[in-house]
Amino acid sequence: MTVKLVVLYTQPEDTDSFEQHYAGTHMPLVEQIPGLQRTETGLVGAAADGGEMTFHRITELYFADQDAMQSAFGSDEGMATAADYQKIAPAGSRMFVVPVED
Amino acid sequence: MTVKLVVLYTQPEDTDSFEQHYAGTHMPLVEQIPGLQRTETGLVGAAADGGEMTFHRITELYFADQDAMQSAFGSDEGMATAADYQKIAPAGSRMFVVPVED
C-alpha cells in the first residue's frame, strides 16, 4: 500500500527566503531520498472554509510502502533532508504519515 | 494547472460513526461532484514529527483547474457535499485549496 508523508508548512516569517530555501536546497535534498516515488507540492491558495491561512505550502512524498518509507528516512539522504527540515520548517509545521487507500 | 482541495479532518468523538458516515454517505456524495478528476484519502497513521495526532483523516479532491473546482462547488452535487461536510467534519477540521505545481 502506497504511503505518503504529508508536510504542512505554516506561514514563514520571510516568504521569499523560505521559497528560495525550499526550491534551492530542500527539494534537491528530497529528490535524493532513496525509494522516493514522487513528490507533490503547492502553495496554499485559499482557506476553502473561510478560516485562517494556517499553512503556506503543503508537500507530499510518496513511497511504495511503509518499509520503503522507513528505509528512506533511515538513509543518509533521508537524514540530511530531516536535518534541513528542521532549518526550513516554520514553527508549528507538521508531518503526518498517511497510508493511501485504494 | 491541477487544483486540489485538501481536507484535514480532526479526531472525531466517535471514530466508528465518523468512518461509517464517511464511507457510506460522504464519499458517495463526493463522487457525484461534476468535474472531479480523482480523490485520494487515508487515515493518518502517525505524526512523523512526534507531535499530536491532530488529524484523523486527510482527503484530497482533484480538479483540472481553478474554474473546474469553482463550477464543481457551485453545482447541486457540490453544495450537497458541502452541506454534508458540515455534518461530518469534527470541530477544527480544515479545507485548503492548493494548486499543484508541475
N, CA and C atoms of all chains as a GROMACS GRO file, in nm:
protein
  612
    1MET      N    1   0.084  -0.120   0.000
    1MET     CA    2   0.000   0.000   0.000
    1MET      C    3   0.088   0.126   0.000
    2THR      N    4   0.062   0.212  -0.095
    2THR     CA    5   0.137   0.338  -0.103
    2THR      C    6   0.123   0.415   0.028
    3VAL      N    7   0.234   0.469   0.072
    3VAL     CA    8   0.234   0.551   0.193
    3VAL      C    9   0.293   0.687   0.158
    4LYS      N   10   0.231   0.792   0.211
    4LYS     CA   11   0.287   0.925   0.185
    4LYS      C   12   0.315   0.997   0.315
    5LEU      N   13   0.414   1.086   0.306
    5LEU     CA   14   0.442   1.178   0.414
    5LEU      C   15   0.381   1.312   0.375
    6VAL      N   16   0.287   1.358   0.455
    6VAL     CA   17   0.220   1.486   0.428
    6VAL      C   18   0.285   1.592   0.517
    7VAL      N   19   0.341   1.695   0.452
    7VAL     CA   20   0.410   1.801   0.525
    7VAL      C   21   0.330   1.930   0.512
    8LEU      N   22   0.293   1.985   0.626
    8LEU     CA   23   0.214   2.109   0.630
    8LEU      C   24   0.305   2.219   0.684
    9TYR      N   25   0.349   2.307   0.596
    9TYR     CA   26   0.436   2.417   0.637
    9TYR      C   27   0.350   2.536   0.676
   10THR      N   28   0.370   2.585   0.796
   10THR     CA   29   0.299   2.706   0.838
   10THR      C   30   0.361   2.828   0.769
   11GLN      N   31   0.300   2.944   0.790
   11GLN     CA   32   0.345   3.067   0.723
   11GLN      C   33   0.485   3.105   0.770
   12PRO      N   34   0.579   3.120   0.675
   12PRO     CA   35   0.714   3.163   0.714
   12PRO      C   36   0.716   3.312   0.747
   13GLU      N   37   0.815   3.349   0.826
   13GLU     CA   38   0.830   3.493   0.856
   13GLU      C   39   0.867   3.568   0.728
   14ASP      N   40   0.956   3.507   0.650
   14ASP     CA   41   1.001   3.569   0.526
   14ASP      C   42   0.972   3.469   0.412
   15THR      N   43   0.866   3.497   0.338
   15THR     CA   44   0.822   3.404   0.234
   15THR      C   45   0.928   3.384   0.127
   16ASP      N   46   0.992   3.492   0.083
   16ASP     CA   47   1.092   3.479  -0.023
   16ASP      C   48   1.208   3.391   0.022
   17SER      N   49   1.255   3.411   0.145
   17SER     CA   50   1.364   3.328   0.195
   17SER      C   51   1.323   3.182   0.202
   18PHE      N   52   1.201   3.160   0.252
   18PHE     CA   53   1.151   3.022   0.260
   18PHE      C   54   1.150   2.958   0.122
   19GLU      N   55   1.092   3.027   0.027
   19GLU     CA   56   1.078   2.970  -0.107
   19GLU      C   57   1.213   2.945  -0.173
   20GLN      N   58   1.309   3.035  -0.149
   20GLN     CA   59   1.443   3.014  -0.205
   20GLN      C   60   1.508   2.891  -0.143
   21HIS      N   61   1.494   2.879  -0.012
   21HIS     CA   62   1.550   2.763   0.059
   21HIS      C   63   1.479   2.635   0.012
   22TYR      N   64   1.348   2.644  -0.003
   22TYR     CA   65   1.270   2.526  -0.042
   22TYR      C   66   1.312   2.475  -0.180
   23ALA      N   67   1.312   2.566  -0.277
   23ALA     CA   68   1.342   2.526  -0.416
   23ALA      C   69   1.490   2.499  -0.437
   24GLY      N   70   1.574   2.577  -0.368
   24GLY     CA   71   1.717   2.570  -0.396
   24GLY      C   72   1.792   2.468  -0.314
   25THR      N   73   1.741   2.437  -0.196
   25THR     CA   74   1.813   2.347  -0.105
   25THR      C   75   1.728   2.226  -0.064
   26HIS      N   76   1.605   2.253  -0.020
   26HIS     CA   77   1.528   2.144   0.041
   26HIS      C   78   1.482   2.041  -0.061
   27MET      N   79   1.419   2.087  -0.169
   27MET     CA   80   1.370   1.990  -0.267
   27MET      C   81   1.484   1.910  -0.333
   28PRO      N   82   1.598   1.972  -0.362
   28PRO     CA   83   1.709   1.892  -0.414
   28PRO      C   84   1.752   1.781  -0.317
   29LEU      N   85   1.743   1.807  -0.186
   29LEU     CA   86   1.773   1.701  -0.088
   29LEU      C   87   1.665   1.593  -0.092
   30VAL      N   88   1.540   1.637  -0.096
   30VAL     CA   89   1.427   1.542  -0.101
   30VAL      C   90   1.444   1.447  -0.219
   31GLU      N   91   1.481   1.505  -0.333
   31GLU     CA   92   1.488   1.425  -0.456
   31GLU      C   93   1.598   1.318  -0.452
   32GLN      N   94   1.690   1.332  -0.356
   32GLN     CA   95   1.795   1.231  -0.341
   32GLN      C   96   1.751   1.112  -0.256
   33ILE      N   97   1.637   1.123  -0.191
   33ILE     CA   98   1.597   1.018  -0.095
   33ILE      C   99   1.572   0.887  -0.169
   34PRO      N  100   1.640   0.781  -0.129
   34PRO     CA  101   1.621   0.652  -0.197
   34PRO      C  102   1.480   0.597  -0.173
   35GLY      N  103   1.419   0.547  -0.279
   35GLY     CA  104   1.286   0.487  -0.266
   35GLY      C  105   1.173   0.586  -0.281
   36LEU      N  106   1.206   0.714  -0.292
   36LEU     CA  107   1.101   0.814  -0.314
   36LEU      C  108   1.040   0.792  -0.451
   37GLN      N  109   0.907   0.776  -0.456
   37GLN     CA  110   0.843   0.753  -0.586
   37GLN      C  111   0.809   0.883  -0.657
   38ARG      N  112   0.753   0.976  -0.582
   38ARG     CA  113   0.722   1.106  -0.641
   38ARG      C  114   0.690   1.205  -0.531
   39THR      N  115   0.690   1.332  -0.568
   39THR     CA  116   0.651   1.436  -0.474
   39THR      C  117   0.536   1.514  -0.536
   40GLU      N  118   0.458   1.576  -0.450
   40GLU     CA  119   0.352   1.666  -0.497
   40GLU      C  120   0.352   1.784  -0.402
   41THR      N  121   0.357   1.904  -0.456
   41THR     CA  122   0.364   2.021  -0.369
   41THR      C  123   0.290   2.138  -0.430
   42GLY      N  124   0.249   2.228  -0.345
   42GLY     CA  125   0.185   2.350  -0.392
   42GLY      C  126   0.168   2.449  -0.279
   43LEU      N  127   0.163   2.575  -0.318
   43LEU     CA  128   0.133   2.681  -0.221
   43LEU      C  129  -0.016   2.678  -0.192
   44VAL      N  130  -0.051   2.700  -0.069
   44VAL     CA  131  -0.193   2.708  -0.033
   44VAL      C  132  -0.249   2.838  -0.091
   45GLY      N  133  -0.353   2.823  -0.173
   45GLY     CA  134  -0.410   2.939  -0.240
   45GLY      C  135  -0.520   3.006  -0.163
   46ALA      N  136  -0.591   2.926  -0.085
   46ALA     CA  137  -0.707   2.980  -0.011
   46ALA      C  138  -0.746   2.882   0.097
   47ALA      N  139  -0.811   2.935   0.200
   47ALA     CA  140  -0.874   2.850   0.301
   47ALA      C  141  -1.020   2.835   0.258
   48ALA      N  142  -1.055   2.716   0.209
   48ALA     CA  143  -1.187   2.696   0.150
   48ALA      C  144  -1.298   2.705   0.254
   49ASP      N  145  -1.261   2.696   0.379
   49ASP     CA  146  -1.360   2.705   0.487
   49ASP      C  147  -1.370   2.846   0.544
   50GLY      N  148  -1.298   2.939   0.482
   50GLY     CA  149  -1.305   3.078   0.530
   50GLY      C  150  -1.226   3.103   0.657
   51GLY      N  151  -1.153   3.000   0.702
   51GLY     CA  152  -1.074   3.015   0.825
   51GLY      C  153  -0.936   3.073   0.798
   52GLU      N  154  -0.852   3.061   0.896
   52GLU     CA  155  -0.716   3.116   0.886
   52GLU      C  156  -0.632   3.046   0.779
   53MET      N  157  -0.540   3.122   0.721
   53MET     CA  158  -0.444   3.064   0.626
   53MET      C  159  -0.329   3.007   0.709
   54THR      N  160  -0.360   2.900   0.778
   54THR     CA  161  -0.265   2.839   0.871
   54THR      C  162  -0.138   2.793   0.801
   55PHE      N  163  -0.156   2.739   0.681
   55PHE     CA  164  -0.043   2.679   0.612
   55PHE      C  165  -0.006   2.756   0.485
   56HIS      N  166   0.125   2.758   0.460
   56HIS     CA  167   0.180   2.828   0.343
   56HIS      C  168   0.196   2.733   0.225
   57ARG      N  169   0.243   2.614   0.254
   57ARG     CA  170   0.272   2.515   0.149
   57ARG      C  171   0.242   2.377   0.203
   58ILE      N  172   0.192   2.291   0.115
   58ILE     CA  173   0.166   2.151   0.150
   58ILE      C  174   0.241   2.063   0.052
   59THR      N  175   0.321   1.972   0.106
   59THR     CA  176   0.404   1.883   0.024
   59THR      C  177   0.379   1.739   0.064
   60GLU      N  178   0.375   1.651  -0.035
   60GLU     CA  179   0.360   1.509  -0.007
   60GLU      C  180   0.471   1.430  -0.075
   61LEU      N  181   0.527   1.336   0.000
   61LEU     CA  182   0.630   1.246  -0.053
   61LEU      C  183   0.572   1.105  -0.055
   62TYR      N  184   0.579   1.041  -0.169
   62TYR     CA  185   0.516   0.910  -0.186
   62TYR      C  186   0.621   0.798  -0.190
   63PHE      N  187   0.586   0.691  -0.119
   63PHE     CA  188   0.671   0.571  -0.115
   63PHE      C  189   0.585   0.448  -0.143
   64ALA      N  190   0.651   0.341  -0.188
   64ALA     CA  191   0.577   0.220  -0.226
   64ALA      C  192   0.502   0.160  -0.109
   65ASP      N  193   0.563   0.164   0.008
   65ASP     CA  194   0.500   0.107   0.127
   65ASP      C  195   0.573   0.158   0.252
   66GLN      N  196   0.524   0.113   0.366
   66GLN     CA  197   0.578   0.158   0.495
   66GLN      C  198   0.727   0.124   0.509
   67ASP      N  199   0.765   0.006   0.464
   67ASP     CA  200   0.906  -0.034   0.474
   67ASP      C  201   0.995   0.059   0.391
   68ALA      N  202   0.949   0.092   0.272
   68ALA     CA  203   1.027   0.182   0.185
   68ALA      C  204   1.042   0.319   0.250
   69MET      N  205   0.936   0.365   0.314
   69MET     CA  206   0.944   0.496   0.380
   69MET      C  207   1.042   0.491   0.497
   70GLN      N  208   1.036   0.383   0.575
   70GLN     CA  209   1.126   0.373   0.690
   70GLN      C  210   1.271   0.365   0.646
   71SER      N  211   1.296   0.286   0.541
   71SER     CA  212   1.433   0.277   0.490
   71SER      C  213   1.480   0.413   0.439
   72ALA      N  214   1.387   0.484   0.372
   72ALA     CA  215   1.422   0.614   0.315
   72ALA      C  216   1.467   0.711   0.423
   73PHE      N  217   1.394   0.716   0.532
   73PHE     CA  218   1.428   0.814   0.634
   73PHE      C  219   1.541   0.768   0.725
   74GLY      N  220   1.576   0.641   0.713
   74GLY     CA  221   1.694   0.594   0.783
   74GLY      C  222   1.822   0.611   0.702
   75SER      N  223   1.809   0.645   0.576
   75SER     CA  224   1.926   0.661   0.488
   75SER      C  225   1.996   0.793   0.516
   76ASP      N  226   2.120   0.805   0.469
   76ASP     CA  227   2.194   0.932   0.485
   76ASP      C  228   2.118   1.046   0.420
   77GLU      N  229   2.062   1.021   0.302
   77GLU     CA  230   1.990   1.126   0.229
   77GLU      C  231   1.863   1.166   0.305
   78GLY      N  232   1.797   1.066   0.362
   78GLY     CA  233   1.676   1.094   0.441
   78GLY      C  234   1.710   1.176   0.564
   79MET      N  235   1.822   1.142   0.628
   79MET     CA  236   1.860   1.216   0.750
   79MET      C  237   1.904   1.357   0.716
   80ALA      N  238   1.969   1.373   0.599
   80ALA     CA  239   2.009   1.508   0.556
   80ALA      C  240   1.883   1.593   0.530
   81THR      N  241   1.782   1.530   0.473
   81THR     CA  242   1.657   1.602   0.446
   81THR      C  243   1.588   1.639   0.577
   82ALA      N  244   1.587   1.546   0.671
   82ALA     CA  245   1.524   1.573   0.801
   82ALA      C  246   1.596   1.686   0.873
   83ALA      N  247   1.729   1.688   0.861
   83ALA     CA  248   1.806   1.795   0.926
   83ALA      C  249   1.773   1.929   0.861
   84ASP      N  250   1.758   1.929   0.729
   84ASP     CA  251   1.725   2.054   0.661
   84ASP      C  252   1.581   2.097   0.691
   85TYR      N  253   1.492   2.000   0.712
   85TYR     CA  254   1.353   2.032   0.751
   85TYR      C  255   1.353   2.113   0.880
   86GLN      N  256   1.441   2.075   0.972
   86GLN     CA  257   1.448   2.149   1.100
   86GLN      C  258   1.487   2.294   1.076
   87LYS      N  259   1.561   2.319   0.969
   87LYS     CA  260   1.602   2.457   0.940
   87LYS      C  261   1.493   2.534   0.867
   88ILE      N  262   1.424   2.467   0.777
   88ILE     CA  263   1.331   2.540   0.690
   88ILE      C  264   1.190   2.552   0.749
   89ALA      N  265   1.146   2.453   0.825
   89ALA     CA  266   1.004   2.450   0.864
   89ALA      C  267   0.972   2.556   0.969
   90PRO      N  268   0.879   2.647   0.938
   90PRO     CA  269   0.838   2.744   1.039
   90PRO      C  270   0.774   2.674   1.159
   91ALA      N  271   0.779   2.739   1.274
   91ALA     CA  272   0.721   2.682   1.396
   91ALA      C  273   0.576   2.642   1.370
   92GLY      N  274   0.539   2.526   1.422
   92GLY     CA  275   0.402   2.479   1.406
   92GLY      C  276   0.378   2.396   1.282
   93SER      N  277   0.480   2.384   1.197
   93SER     CA  278   0.469   2.297   1.079
   93SER      C  279   0.451   2.153   1.128
   94ARG      N  280   0.386   2.073   1.046
   94ARG     CA  281   0.356   1.936   1.088
   94ARG      C  282   0.387   1.835   0.977
   95MET      N  283   0.412   1.710   1.019
   95MET     CA  284   0.436   1.600   0.926
   95MET      C  285   0.357   1.478   0.971
   96PHE      N  286   0.279   1.423   0.879
   96PHE     CA  287   0.198   1.306   0.911
   96PHE      C  288   0.222   1.195   0.808
   97VAL      N  289   0.220   1.072   0.857
   97VAL     CA  290   0.230   0.955   0.772
   97VAL      C  291   0.089   0.908   0.738
   98VAL      N  292   0.060   0.895   0.609
   98VAL     CA  293  -0.076   0.857   0.566
   98VAL      C  294  -0.068   0.744   0.463
   99PRO      N  295  -0.108   0.622   0.501
   99PRO     CA  296  -0.123   0.516   0.400
   99PRO      C  297  -0.242   0.551   0.310
  100VAL      N  298  -0.219   0.546   0.180
  100VAL     CA  299  -0.321   0.588   0.084
  100VAL      C  300  -0.415   0.472   0.054
  101GLU      N  301  -0.544   0.495   0.073
  101GLU     CA  302  -0.644   0.390   0.046
  101GLU      C  303  -0.665   0.377  -0.105
  102ASP      N  304  -0.692   0.254  -0.149
  102ASP     CA  305  -0.716   0.233  -0.292
  102ASP      C  306  -0.854   0.285  -0.332
  103MET      N  307  -0.363   2.422  -1.476
  103MET     CA  308  -0.291   2.367  -1.361
  103MET      C  309  -0.388   2.293  -1.268
  104THR      N  310  -0.357   2.170  -1.240
  104THR     CA  311  -0.440   2.091  -1.148
  104THR      C  312  -0.454   2.162  -1.014
  105VAL      N  313  -0.575   2.162  -0.963
  105VAL     CA  314  -0.601   2.221  -0.832
  105VAL      C  315  -0.666   2.115  -0.745
  106LYS      N  316  -0.622   2.111  -0.617
  106LYS     CA  317  -0.684   2.014  -0.528
  106LYS      C  318  -0.739   2.083  -0.404
  107LEU      N  319  -0.842   2.021  -0.350
  107LEU     CA  320  -0.895   2.062  -0.221
  107LEU      C  321  -0.839   1.964  -0.119
  108VAL      N  322  -0.765   2.016  -0.022
  108VAL     CA  323  -0.707   1.931   0.082
  108VAL      C  324  -0.794   1.944   0.207
  109VAL      N  325  -0.848   1.832   0.251
  109VAL     CA  326  -0.936   1.832   0.368
  109VAL      C  327  -0.867   1.760   0.482
  110LEU      N  328  -0.853   1.830   0.593
  110LEU     CA  329  -0.787   1.776   0.713
  110LEU      C  330  -0.893   1.757   0.820
  111TYR      N  331  -0.931   1.632   0.841
  111TYR     CA  332  -1.032   1.601   0.942
  111TYR      C  333  -0.965   1.579   1.078
  112THR      N  334  -1.008   1.654   1.176
  112THR     CA  335  -0.956   1.632   1.312
  112THR      C  336  -1.016   1.503   1.370
  113GLN      N  337  -0.970   1.468   1.488
  113GLN     CA  338  -1.014   1.343   1.551
  113GLN      C  339  -1.163   1.349   1.586
  114PRO      N  340  -1.241   1.254   1.535
  114PRO     CA  341  -1.384   1.252   1.570
  114PRO      C  342  -1.406   1.201   1.712
  115GLU      N  343  -1.518   1.241   1.770
  115GLU     CA  344  -1.550   1.188   1.904
  115GLU      C  345  -1.574   1.038   1.896
  116ASP      N  346  -1.642   0.997   1.790
  116ASP     CA  347  -1.674   0.854   1.773
  116ASP      C  348  -1.619   0.812   1.636
  117THR      N  349  -1.505   0.743   1.639
  117THR     CA  350  -1.437   0.708   1.514
  117THR      C  351  -1.522   0.619   1.425
  118ASP      N  352  -1.588   0.521   1.485
  118ASP     CA  353  -1.669   0.429   1.404
  118ASP      C  354  -1.783   0.503   1.334
  119SER      N  355  -1.849   0.592   1.406
  119SER     CA  356  -1.959   0.669   1.344
  119SER      C  357  -1.906   0.756   1.231
  120PHE      N  358  -1.791   0.820   1.256
  120PHE     CA  359  -1.731   0.903   1.151
  120PHE      C  360  -1.703   0.820   1.028
  121GLU      N  361  -1.638   0.707   1.047
  121GLU     CA  362  -1.597   0.625   0.933
  121GLU      C  363  -1.718   0.570   0.857
  122GLN      N  364  -1.822   0.535   0.931
  122GLN     CA  365  -1.944   0.487   0.863
  122GLN      C  366  -2.006   0.598   0.780
  123HIS      N  367  -2.014   0.718   0.839
  123HIS     CA  368  -2.070   0.833   0.768
  123HIS      C  369  -1.982   0.866   0.647
  124TYR      N  370  -1.852   0.861   0.667
  124TYR     CA  371  -1.759   0.896   0.560
  124TYR      C  372  -1.773   0.802   0.440
  125ALA      N  373  -1.767   0.673   0.468
  125ALA     CA  374  -1.771   0.574   0.359
  125ALA      C  375  -1.911   0.557   0.303
  126GLY      N  376  -2.010   0.566   0.389
  126GLY     CA  377  -2.146   0.534   0.347
  126GLY      C  378  -2.223   0.651   0.290
  127THR      N  379  -2.190   0.772   0.331
  127THR     CA  380  -2.266   0.890   0.289
  127THR      C  381  -2.178   0.995   0.222
  128HIS      N  382  -2.067   1.029   0.287
  128HIS     CA  383  -1.992   1.144   0.238
  128HIS      C  384  -1.920   1.115   0.105
  129MET      N  385  -1.846   1.005   0.099
  129MET     CA  386  -1.773   0.978  -0.025
  129MET      C  387  -1.867   0.954  -0.143
  130PRO      N  388  -1.981   0.886  -0.123
  130PRO     CA  389  -2.076   0.875  -0.236
  130PRO      C  390  -2.122   1.012  -0.287
  131LEU      N  391  -2.136   1.110  -0.198
  131LEU     CA  392  -2.172   1.245  -0.242
  131LEU      C  393  -2.055   1.308  -0.319
  132VAL      N  394  -1.934   1.294  -0.263
  132VAL     CA  395  -1.815   1.349  -0.329
  132VAL      C  396  -1.804   1.296  -0.472
  133GLU      N  397  -1.829   1.166  -0.486
  133GLU     CA  398  -1.810   1.103  -0.617
  133GLU      C  399  -1.908   1.153  -0.723
  134GLN      N  400  -2.015   1.219  -0.678
  134GLN     CA  401  -2.113   1.276  -0.772
  134GLN      C  402  -2.073   1.414  -0.822
  135ILE      N  403  -1.970   1.474  -0.763
  135ILE     CA  404  -1.936   1.613  -0.796
  135ILE      C  405  -1.888   1.622  -0.941
  136PRO      N  406  -1.954   1.706  -1.022
  136PRO     CA  407  -1.912   1.717  -1.162
  136PRO      C  408  -1.773   1.779  -1.174
  137GLY      N  409  -1.692   1.721  -1.260
  137GLY     CA  410  -1.558   1.775  -1.283
  137GLY      C  411  -1.453   1.720  -1.190
  138LEU      N  412  -1.495   1.641  -1.093
  138LEU     CA  413  -1.397   1.579  -1.002
  138LEU      C  414  -1.314   1.479  -1.081
  139GLN      N  415  -1.182   1.494  -1.076
  139GLN     CA  416  -1.096   1.402  -1.152
  139GLN      C  417  -1.063   1.277  -1.072
  140ARG      N  418  -1.027   1.298  -0.946
  140ARG     CA  419  -0.999   1.183  -0.862
  140ARG      C  420  -0.992   1.227  -0.717
  141THR      N  421  -0.998   1.130  -0.630
  141THR     CA  422  -0.984   1.157  -0.487
  141THR      C  423  -0.867   1.073  -0.434
  142GLU      N  424  -0.810   1.120  -0.326
  142GLU     CA  425  -0.706   1.043  -0.257
  142GLU      C  426  -0.733   1.061  -0.109
  143THR      N  427  -0.739   0.953  -0.036
  143THR     CA  428  -0.772   0.964   0.106
  143THR      C  429  -0.700   0.857   0.186
  144GLY      N  430  -0.679   0.887   0.314
  144GLY     CA  431  -0.620   0.788   0.402
  144GLY      C  432  -0.629   0.832   0.546
  145LEU      N  433  -0.631   0.734   0.634
  145LEU     CA  434  -0.624   0.763   0.777
  145LEU      C  435  -0.482   0.803   0.813
  146VAL      N  436  -0.468   0.898   0.900
  146VAL     CA  437  -0.335   0.937   0.946
  146VAL      C  438  -0.282   0.824   1.036
  147GLY      N  439  -0.166   0.773   0.997
  147GLY     CA  440  -0.110   0.659   1.069
  147GLY      C  441  -0.018   0.698   1.183
  148ALA      N  442   0.046   0.813   1.168
  148ALA     CA  443   0.143   0.857   1.269
  148ALA      C  444   0.174   1.005   1.247
  149ALA      N  445   0.216   1.068   1.354
  149ALA     CA  446   0.270   1.204   1.344
  149ALA      C  447   0.421   1.188   1.331
  150ALA      N  448   0.474   1.213   1.211
  150ALA     CA  449   0.616   1.185   1.185
  150ALA      C  450   0.708   1.278   1.263
  151ASP      N  451   0.652   1.386   1.315
  151ASP     CA  452   0.732   1.481   1.392
  151ASP      C  453   0.720   1.456   1.542
  152GLY      N  454   0.651   1.348   1.579
  152GLY     CA  455   0.637   1.317   1.721
  152GLY      C  456   0.537   1.405   1.794
  153GLY      N  457   0.468   1.490   1.720
  153GLY     CA  458   0.370   1.580   1.782
  153GLY      C  459   0.234   1.514   1.795
  154GLU      N  460   0.136   1.597   1.820
  154GLU     CA  461   0.000   1.548   1.841
  154GLU      C  462  -0.059   1.485   1.715
  155MET      N  463  -0.147   1.388   1.735
  155MET     CA  464  -0.223   1.330   1.623
  155MET      C  465  -0.344   1.421   1.598
  156THR      N  466  -0.315   1.537   1.548
  156THR     CA  467  -0.418   1.639   1.528
  156THR      C  468  -0.527   1.593   1.434
  157PHE      N  469  -0.485   1.521   1.330
  157PHE     CA  470  -0.581   1.484   1.226
  157PHE      C  471  -0.603   1.333   1.222
  158HIS      N  472  -0.729   1.299   1.190
  158HIS     CA  473  -0.772   1.159   1.181
  158HIS      C  474  -0.760   1.107   1.039
  159ARG      N  475  -0.801   1.191   0.945
  159ARG     CA  476  -0.805   1.150   0.803
  159ARG      C  477  -0.771   1.271   0.717
  160ILE      N  478  -0.700   1.247   0.608
  160ILE     CA  479  -0.668   1.352   0.512
  160ILE      C  480  -0.719   1.308   0.375
  161THR      N  481  -0.797   1.395   0.313
  161THR     CA  482  -0.858   1.364   0.183
  161THR      C  483  -0.828   1.476   0.085
  162GLU      N  484  -0.800   1.439  -0.038
  162GLU     CA  485  -0.778   1.539  -0.142
  162GLU      C  486  -0.869   1.512  -0.261
  163LEU      N  487  -0.928   1.620  -0.311
  163LEU     CA  488  -1.014   1.613  -0.431
  163LEU      C  489  -0.944   1.691  -0.541
  164TYR      N  490  -0.926   1.628  -0.656
  164TYR     CA  491  -0.850   1.687  -0.766
  164TYR      C  492  -0.941   1.734  -0.879
  165PHE      N  493  -0.911   1.854  -0.928
  165PHE     CA  494  -0.984   1.912  -1.041
  165PHE      C  495  -0.884   1.960  -1.145
  166ALA      N  496  -0.932   1.974  -1.270
  166ALA     CA  497  -0.843   2.011  -1.381
  166ALA      C  498  -0.782   2.148  -1.360
  167ASP      N  499  -0.861   2.239  -1.306
  167ASP     CA  500  -0.812   2.375  -1.283
  167ASP      C  501  -0.907   2.448  -1.187
  168GLN      N  502  -0.873   2.572  -1.161
  168GLN     CA  503  -0.949   2.652  -1.065
  168GLN      C  504  -1.096   2.668  -1.110
  169ASP      N  505  -1.116   2.691  -1.239
  169ASP     CA  506  -1.253   2.708  -1.289
  169ASP      C  507  -1.335   2.581  -1.265
  170ALA      N  508  -1.274   2.468  -1.292
  170ALA     CA  509  -1.345   2.341  -1.273
  170ALA      C  510  -1.383   2.322  -1.127
  171MET      N  511  -1.293   2.361  -1.037
  171MET     CA  512  -1.323   2.348  -0.894
  171MET      C  513  -1.437   2.442  -0.854
  172GLN      N  514  -1.432   2.563  -0.904
  172GLN     CA  515  -1.539   2.658  -0.868
  172GLN      C  516  -1.675   2.611  -0.921
  173SER      N  517  -1.676   2.562  -1.044
  173SER     CA  518  -1.802   2.511  -1.100
  173SER      C  519  -1.852   2.393  -1.018
  174ALA      N  520  -1.758   2.309  -0.979
  174ALA     CA  521  -1.793   2.189  -0.903
  174ALA      C  522  -1.864   2.225  -0.773
  175PHE      N  523  -1.808   2.322  -0.702
  175PHE     CA  524  -1.866   2.353  -0.571
  175PHE      C  525  -1.988   2.444  -0.582
  176GLY      N  526  -2.010   2.498  -0.702
  176GLY     CA  527  -2.134   2.572  -0.726
  176GLY      C  528  -2.248   2.483  -0.772
  177SER      N  529  -2.218   2.359  -0.804
  177SER     CA  530  -2.320   2.266  -0.853
  177SER      C  531  -2.406   2.214  -0.738
  178ASP      N  532  -2.521   2.157  -0.772
  178ASP     CA  533  -2.608   2.097  -0.669
  178ASP      C  534  -2.533   1.989  -0.592
  179GLU      N  535  -2.456   1.909  -0.666
  179GLU     CA  536  -2.384   1.798  -0.602
  179GLU      C  537  -2.274   1.852  -0.510
  180GLY      N  538  -2.210   1.959  -0.555
  180GLY     CA  539  -2.107   2.021  -0.472
  180GLY      C  540  -2.166   2.079  -0.345
  181MET      N  541  -2.282   2.142  -0.360
  181MET     CA  542  -2.345   2.202  -0.241
  181MET      C  543  -2.397   2.095  -0.146
  182ALA      N  544  -2.442   1.984  -0.202
  182ALA     CA  545  -2.487   1.873  -0.116
  182ALA      C  546  -2.368   1.817  -0.037
  183THR      N  547  -2.254   1.810  -0.104
  183THR     CA  548  -2.134   1.760  -0.037
  183THR      C  549  -2.089   1.857   0.072
  184ALA      N  550  -2.094   1.986   0.041
  184ALA     CA  551  -2.054   2.088   0.140
  184ALA      C  552  -2.146   2.082   0.262
  185ALA      N  553  -2.276   2.061   0.236
  185ALA     CA  554  -2.372   2.053   0.348
  185ALA      C  555  -2.341   1.931   0.434
  186ASP      N  556  -2.305   1.821   0.369
  186ASP     CA  557  -2.273   1.700   0.445
  186ASP      C  558  -2.140   1.716   0.519
  187TYR      N  559  -2.048   1.790   0.461
  187TYR     CA  560  -1.920   1.819   0.530
  187TYR      C  561  -1.946   1.886   0.665
  188GLN      N  562  -2.043   1.976   0.667
  188GLN     CA  563  -2.077   2.045   0.792
  188GLN      C  564  -2.125   1.946   0.898
  189LYS      N  565  -2.184   1.836   0.851
  189LYS     CA  566  -2.232   1.735   0.946
  189LYS      C  567  -2.120   1.642   0.993
  190ILE      N  568  -2.031   1.607   0.900
  190ILE     CA  569  -1.933   1.504   0.933
  190ILE      C  570  -1.805   1.558   0.995
  191ALA      N  571  -1.765   1.679   0.958
  191ALA     CA  572  -1.631   1.726   0.997
  191ALA      C  573  -1.626   1.762   1.145
  192PRO      N  574  -1.537   1.698   1.220
  192PRO     CA  575  -1.520   1.735   1.361
  192PRO      C  576  -1.471   1.880   1.372
  193ALA      N  577  -1.499   1.942   1.484
  193ALA     CA  578  -1.456   2.080   1.508
  193ALA      C  579  -1.306   2.093   1.484
  194GLY      N  580  -1.267   2.200   1.418
  194GLY     CA  581  -1.125   2.223   1.393
  194GLY      C  582  -1.076   2.165   1.262
  195SER      N  583  -1.161   2.089   1.193
  195SER     CA  584  -1.123   2.036   1.061
  195SER      C  585  -1.101   2.154   0.967
  196ARG      N  586  -1.017   2.133   0.866
  196ARG     CA  587  -0.982   2.244   0.776
  196ARG      C  588  -0.986   2.200   0.630
  197MET      N  589  -1.007   2.298   0.543
  197MET     CA  590  -1.008   2.274   0.398
  197MET      C  591  -0.925   2.383   0.330
  198PHE      N  592  -0.830   2.341   0.249
  198PHE     CA  593  -0.745   2.436   0.178
  198PHE      C  594  -0.742   2.405   0.029
  199VAL      N  595  -0.737   2.511  -0.050
  199VAL     CA  596  -0.724   2.499  -0.195
  199VAL      C  597  -0.575   2.508  -0.230
  200VAL      N  598  -0.525   2.408  -0.301
  200VAL     CA  599  -0.382   2.404  -0.335
  200VAL      C  600  -0.363   2.375  -0.484
  201PRO      N  601  -0.318   2.474  -0.560
  201PRO     CA  602  -0.278   2.447  -0.699
  201PRO      C  603  -0.151   2.362  -0.697
  202VAL      N  604  -0.154   2.252  -0.771
  202VAL     CA  605  -0.041   2.158  -0.768
  202VAL      C  606   0.066   2.203  -0.867
  203GLU      N  607   0.189   2.218  -0.818
  203GLU     CA  608   0.300   2.258  -0.906
  203GLU      C  609   0.345   2.140  -0.990
  204ASP      N  610   0.391   2.170  -1.112
  204ASP     CA  611   0.438   2.062  -1.201
  204ASP      C  612   0.575   2.013  -1.157
   0.00000   0.00000   0.00000
